[in-house]
Amino acid sequence: MSTRSNRWLLGLGLAGLLLETIVSHPALATDKVSLFKVISARDEIVIGMTDDQMSKLEAPNAGGLARQLVSKGTMTVWQYAVRKAEAGALEQAPLRQIGLMSHDALRIEPYTTPLKVVRIPDLTEQ
């Protein structure tokens, strides 16, 4: 085979890999979830918010989330919990939608986990 043919095949192979990456991961940036621990007098829960939800806050951090909760009084969010994935590994996943009330929340802080964080389901798919 000539050098030109080898280059063409290499280029075609790389283009195929690039296309596979784009198709198999269509919207990585929109799938990112930020986790927060909401602490009340009675308990602590972990909630998740998408980048899209965070971008609508005054500040895309725990303070912005707290200000939004105080200004609205209530918010609907996804509660997260640890679960076992099909392969057996632990992951942080959406459990259920809940309503937060500003008078119950004493503190909101960022929450980090070494586990895989599962994206929030698109309710239009269900």
C-alpha positions as CSV (number, residue, x, y, z in Angstrom):
1,M,0.0,0.0,0.0
2,S,1.2,3.5,-0.7
3,T,1.8,6.2,1.9
4,R,-1.2,8.1,0.6
5,S,-3.5,5.1,1.2
6,N,-2.2,4.6,4.7
7,R,-2.8,8.3,5.5
8,W,-6.3,8.1,4.1
9,L,-7.1,5.0,6.1
10,L,-5.7,6.5,9.3
11,G,-7.7,9.7,8.7
12,L,-10.9,7.7,8.1
13,G,-10.3,5.7,11.3
14,L,-9.7,8.8,13.4
15,A,-12.8,10.4,12.0
16,G,-14.8,7.3,12.9
17,L,-13.5,7.4,16.5
18,L,-14.3,11.1,16.8
19,L,-17.9,10.5,15.4
20,E,-18.4,7.6,17.9
21,T,-17.3,9.8,20.8
22,I,-19.7,12.6,19.8
23,V,-22.6,10.2,19.3
24,S,-22.1,8.2,22.5
25,H,-21.7,11.3,24.6
26,P,-24.1,13.9,23.1
27,A,-24.5,16.4,25.9
28,L,-21.9,15.9,28.7
29,A,-22.0,19.5,29.8
30,T,-25.8,19.5,30.3
31,D,-25.7,16.2,32.3
32,K,-23.4,17.5,35.0
33,V,-25.1,17.6,38.4
34,S,-23.9,19.6,41.4
35,L,-24.7,18.1,44.8
36,F,-25.5,20.0,48.0
37,K,-26.2,19.0,51.5
38,V,-29.3,20.7,53.0
39,I,-29.2,20.7,56.8
40,S,-32.2,21.3,58.9
41,A,-32.9,21.0,62.7
42,R,-34.2,17.4,62.1
43,D,-32.0,15.9,59.4
44,E,-29.7,16.3,56.5
45,I,-30.4,15.4,52.9
46,V,-28.4,15.6,49.7
47,I,-29.9,17.3,46.6
48,G,-28.8,17.6,43.0
49,M,-29.1,20.4,40.6
50,T,-28.1,20.5,36.9
51,D,-25.8,23.1,35.4
52,D,-28.9,24.5,33.6
53,Q,-30.6,25.0,37.0
54,M,-27.5,26.4,38.6
55,S,-27.1,28.9,35.8
56,K,-30.5,30.4,36.6
57,L,-29.3,31.2,40.2
58,E,-28.0,34.7,41.2
59,A,-24.7,32.9,41.9
60,P,-24.0,29.3,40.8
61,N,-23.0,28.1,44.3
62,A,-24.5,27.1,47.7
63,G,-25.1,30.8,48.5
64,G,-27.0,31.4,45.3
65,L,-29.1,28.3,46.0
66,A,-29.8,29.5,49.6
67,R,-30.8,33.0,48.3
68,Q,-33.1,31.5,45.7
69,L,-34.8,29.3,48.4
70,V,-35.3,32.3,50.7
71,S,-36.7,34.5,48.0
72,K,-39.1,31.8,46.6
73,G,-39.9,30.3,50.0
74,T,-40.1,26.8,48.4
75,M,-38.3,24.9,45.7
76,T,-38.7,21.5,44.0
77,V,-35.5,19.6,43.8
78,W,-34.2,16.1,43.4
79,Q,-33.1,14.3,46.5
80,Y,-30.0,12.1,46.0
81,A,-29.1,8.9,47.8
82,V,-26.5,6.1,47.5
83,R,-27.6,3.0,45.6
84,K,-26.0,0.0,44.1
85,A,-25.7,0.1,40.3
86,E,-26.5,-3.0,38.1
87,A,-22.7,-3.8,38.0
88,G,-22.6,-3.8,41.8
89,A,-20.7,-0.5,42.2
90,L,-22.1,2.2,44.5
91,E,-23.3,5.4,42.9
92,Q,-25.0,8.7,44.0
93,A,-28.4,8.7,42.2
94,P,-31.7,10.7,42.2
95,L,-34.1,9.2,44.6
96,R,-37.3,11.3,44.3
97,Q,-38.4,14.9,43.8
98,I,-39.0,16.8,47.0
99,G,-40.1,20.2,48.1
100,L,-37.7,22.3,50.2
101,M,-39.1,25.0,52.4
102,S,-36.9,27.9,53.4
103,H,-37.9,28.0,57.0
104,D,-36.8,24.3,57.5
105,A,-33.3,24.7,55.9
106,L,-30.7,25.9,58.3
107,R,-27.7,25.6,56.0
108,I,-26.8,24.6,52.5
109,E,-23.3,23.5,51.6
110,P,-21.6,21.8,48.7
111,Y,-21.4,18.1,48.9
112,T,-18.6,16.0,47.4
113,T,-18.6,12.3,46.8
114,P,-16.1,9.8,45.5
115,L,-19.0,7.9,43.8
116,K,-20.3,8.3,40.3
117,V,-23.1,10.9,40.2
118,V,-26.1,9.8,38.1
119,R,-27.8,12.5,36.0
120,I,-31.2,13.8,36.9
121,P,-33.9,12.2,34.7
122,D,-35.5,14.1,32.0
123,L,-39.2,14.2,33.0
124,T,-40.3,14.5,29.4
125,E,-38.9,11.0,28.7
126,Q,-41.2,9.4,31.3
